[in-house]
Amino acid sequence: MEQPWIHKAKTDLTFIIGPSFFVLAIIFLFQDYITQIEEHYSFYTWLFLIVFIDVAHVYATLFKTYFVADEFQKQKRRLVLLPIICLVTGIILFSFGSLVFWSFLAYVAVFHFIRQQYGFMRLYARKEVKTKISVWIDNLAIYASTGYPMLYWFFSSKRKFNWFVENEFFRFENQRILEILFWVYIGILVLYVVYTAVKSIQNRFFNIPKNSIILGTALSWYFGIVYFNDDLVFTLLNVVSHGIPYMALVYFREIDGKSVSELGRLSFLKQYKGILIYIGILLLIAFSEEFLWEFFVWNENIMISSFDFSSWQILLVPLLSVPQFTHYLLDGFIWKSKK
């Protein structure tokens, strides 16, 4: 049985599986330097991590939906209505206060981040002979790898980082609960390791990408949330490990994996420097969106506005959040397959 790579071994290991391990290695090797970067947080740190990765990956969804004529026609009703629903929902939530809005969006974002790792795991398990037990143990492993760090966040002392804003998550500090959760977490991971070892020996096959994505997920979430209590470390592991694999997946599956005729008006992306054009489009849209956030809402990294838009926040914040809110929800539909 061949390894079930999504694209190729080298590209999968570099852009989908590798980012978690690469960032973790950088963190351990250059902890002092990372501390200096955090103490002198600059425009360029924000530009690279937040704009060029976190915001940009949201718009990669366009290349599987709105930019693809056939796909848009197939899902036209959903693709038109969902952004409207997100906007209306956002305005209603914001009317109860900005914290209610950001808290709701944070929980949706966490669910989306967890499900992305589940999705990658399932993609890499697609060629395996599945049983109820094997699927159950795989699911248990990926959800424990992501769920335990989040529960640790909820029940531990205050962390030095946020998903969006302070006090966005329910918190109840309780060491007893943390101890129980830790041993349940360890038990699930041990079960997964033992089961995987036994099945690999029996089948004489070890699924490298599937087990690597589970290991990378467990390491990045544990060290990003539990082991370290550091804003920049969390951002690095959270953003890079999530954003780069998603942008790579879209490019490999929806652009590189299709013929010129299948791409239609996006066929220009098949040329020699197509990947650079793809990245350039994402960065341009991402920077444009973040420019609007800075102008109308934040005024933190680009000091460009002397106007006061505070009275318009109930409309501006939900409106500017529509792309990411839509991405969180839409992503739960567009990758599903009957196969």
N, C-alpha and C positions, 0 to 999 in steps of 0.2 A: 504494500500500500504506500502510495506516494504521500509526502507531507502536503497537507491541504492549504498551501499558501493562497492568499487572496490575489496577489499579483505575481511576484517572484520572491525567492528566498532573500536576496540581497535588499530589495526595496522594502519588503515587509519588515525585515529585521531592523532596517535603518529608520523607517518613517512611521511604522505602526506599533511594533513591539519595542523598538529600541529607545524611544524618548524617555520612558520611565526610568530605565536603567542608566541612561546617559546622564540625566539630570541628577539622579541620586548619587552617582559617582562624582559629579562636579561638586555637589553639596558637601560630601565628605572630604574631598581633596582640597577644597578651597573655602572652608568655613570662615576663616578670618577675612578673606577677601569679600565674601558675601556679606559679612557683618559691616564692612566698610561701605559697600554699595548701599546697604539699607540705611546706614547713618547719613549718607549723602544721596538720598533718593533723588534721582534726576529725571528730567523730561525724557531722556532717551530710554531709561529703564521702563517708564510708563509706556512709551511709544512702542517698544519692542514686545513687551509681555502682554500688555492690555490691548493695545490697538492692533498690532500686526499678527497676534496669535489669537487672543481671546475673542475680540470683536470680529476679526477676519473669518474665523472658522464658521461663524454663524451664517455668513453669506455664501459659503460653499454649497449650502442647501439649494441655492438658486440654480446650480448646474445640474440638479436632479429633478427640479420642479418647474419653476417659473420660466427659466431660460430654455426649456425643452418643450417644443411645440406639442408633440404627441402626448407627453406626460401631462402637460397642462390641460389638454383637452380631456384626458382620461379622468383627471381629478379636479376639474374646473370648479365644481361647486365647493369642494373642501378648500381649495387654494384661494378662492375669493372670500368665502365666509369666515375662515379661521382668523385672518388678521383683524377683521371687523369685530369678531367675538373677543379677541384679545384686547382690543382697544376699549370696548365697552366694559369688559370685566375690569381692566386696569383703572378706568375712571371711577367705577363704583368702589373698588377697593381703596383707591386714593382718597375718596371722599370721607372714608373713616379714619384717615391719617396716613402720612407717608410710611410710618413703621408697619402698618397693616399691609400696605402695598408691597414693600420690600420684603417683608417676612414671607408673604405668600409666594412671591417670585423666587425667593431663596429655596423654599421647600420644593417648588417645581423644578428648579435648577438642579438640586441635589438628586432628585428622582431621575432627571434626564442624564446626569453624569453617571449614575449607577447603571442605568439601562444601556448606556453606550458600551460600557465594559461587558455587560451581559451579551450585547449584540455581537461584539467582536469574538467573545468566547464561543457563541453559537456558530458564527461563520467558520471558525477554525475547527469546529466539531462536526461540520456538515457531512463529512464523508465517513464518519464513524458509524459502526453498527450500534444503534441505540437501544437501551432497555430502560424501563422505568427507573431502575436503581441508578444506572449510569447518569441519566439526565438529572435525577434528583440530587445526586452527589455533586455534579458539576454546578448546578444552580446554587446549591448550598455553599459551595466554595466561593463563588464569585460574589454572592450576596453577603457572606460573612466578611470577605475581604474589604468590602465597601461599607457594609452596615455597621460593623463593630467600631471603626474609627468615628463614624457619625454619632453613634450612641455614646461613645467616650466623650465626644464634644459636648453632648447634652448633659451628661452626668458628672463631668469633671469640673475642676476649678476653671475660672475664666481664661479663655485662650487669648493670645495677643493678635489674633487675626479675625476677620469676618468674611462671610461670603459676599455680602453687599454692604450692609451697614451694621452698626452695633445693636445688640439685643434683638437680632432678627429671629433667633431660634429659642424654643422653649428650653430652659435650663433648670436642673434640679441636682445640685451637688450631693452625691451620695457614694461614698467609697465602697460600701457593701455591695451595691448594685454593680459597680465597676469591677469588683473582684469576680463576681458571678459571671458577668459578661466576658471577662478575659478568659476564664477557663472554658466557657462554652466556645469561644472563638478558637482557642488552641485545640480543643477537642475536634472541632469541625475540620480544621486544617490538617490535623494528624490523620483523621479519617480519610480525607481526600488523598493525602500522600500515600497512605497504605493501600487504598483501593486502586489508585493509579499505578503503583508499583506492581501489584498483583496482576492487574489487567494487562499491563505492558509486557510482563513476562509471559503470560498466557498467550497473548496475541503476537508476541515478538515484534511489537511495534510501539514506539513512543511518539506521541503527537507533540512535536516540538513547539509549533506556534500556539496551540491551545494552552498548553501548560505554561508557556512563557508569558502569555497575556494574563493568565491568572496570577502567576508569580509577580509580574510587574505591577499589576493592580494592587495586590496585597502589600507590596513593599512601598509603593508611592503613597497609598492612602494611609498606611500605618505611620511611616516616617513623616509625612506631611502634616498629619493631624495629631497623632498620639505622641510619638517620640520627640519631635521638635515642637517647640511652642514659639514659632517665629513667623512673622508676616511674609517676608520675602521667600522663605523656604516653602511655605504653604502655597504661595502664588506660583512659584516655579514648578512645583510638582503638580499642582492642580491645573494650571493653564497649559503648560507644555505637553503634559501627558494626555490631555484631553483634546486640545486644539489641533496639534500637528497630525496625529493619527486620523482625525476626521477629515481634514483637508486632503490628506493623502488618499484615504479611502475613496472619496468622491472623484478625485482625479484618476485613480487607477481603474475604478469600475465604470464611471460615467463618461470619461473622455478617452483615456488611453485604451480602454477595453472595448471601444466601439469603433466601427468603420466610419469612413468619411460620410457615406450615405446615411448611416444611422444618426450621425451628429447633426445633420441638416445645417442650419445657420451657424452652428457652433463648430463647423468643420475646420475653421481657421485655427482651432486649437490643436489640430493634428500636425501642423507644420513643425519644423525643426525646433523653434523656440516657443512652442505652444505652452509648455509648462510655465515659462516666464510670463507669458501673457496672462495665463490663469492666475498666477500669484499676484501679478500686477493689478488685475481687476479687483481681486479680493482686498488688497491693501488700499486701493483707491477708495472703494466703497466704505471700508472700515474707517479710514481716516476721516472721510466726509461725515459719517455718522457721529464719530467721537468729537469732531469739530462742533457739531450742533449741540451735543451734550455740554461741551465746555462753554459755548456761547450762551445757551439758554438756562443751564442748570448748575454745573459745577464751578466753573471759573477757578480751577485749581492749577492745571498744567499749561494752559494757554490763556494768558490774561488778555482777553480781546473785547470784553463787554463792560461798559460802564452803565448799562441799563439794568433796571430792576424788574426781573420777570417773576418774582416770587408769587404774585397773585395769579399767574398763569400756570403754576406748577401742576395743578390738578388735570390740565389738558396736555401740557408739554411732556411731563414724565411718562404717563401711559403711552402717549403717541411715539416718543422716542424708544420706548421699550418694546414696541410691537414686533420689530424684527427678531429680537432674541426670544421673546415670549412665543411667537409663532414657530420659531426654530425648535424650541423645547417640545412643543406639542406635535408639530408636524413630523418630527423625527421618529415619533412612535408609530407612524403609519407607513412612511415611504420606503422603509427597508424590509417590510414584511413580505414574505413569499409563501405561496401555497406549497412549494416544493419541500 
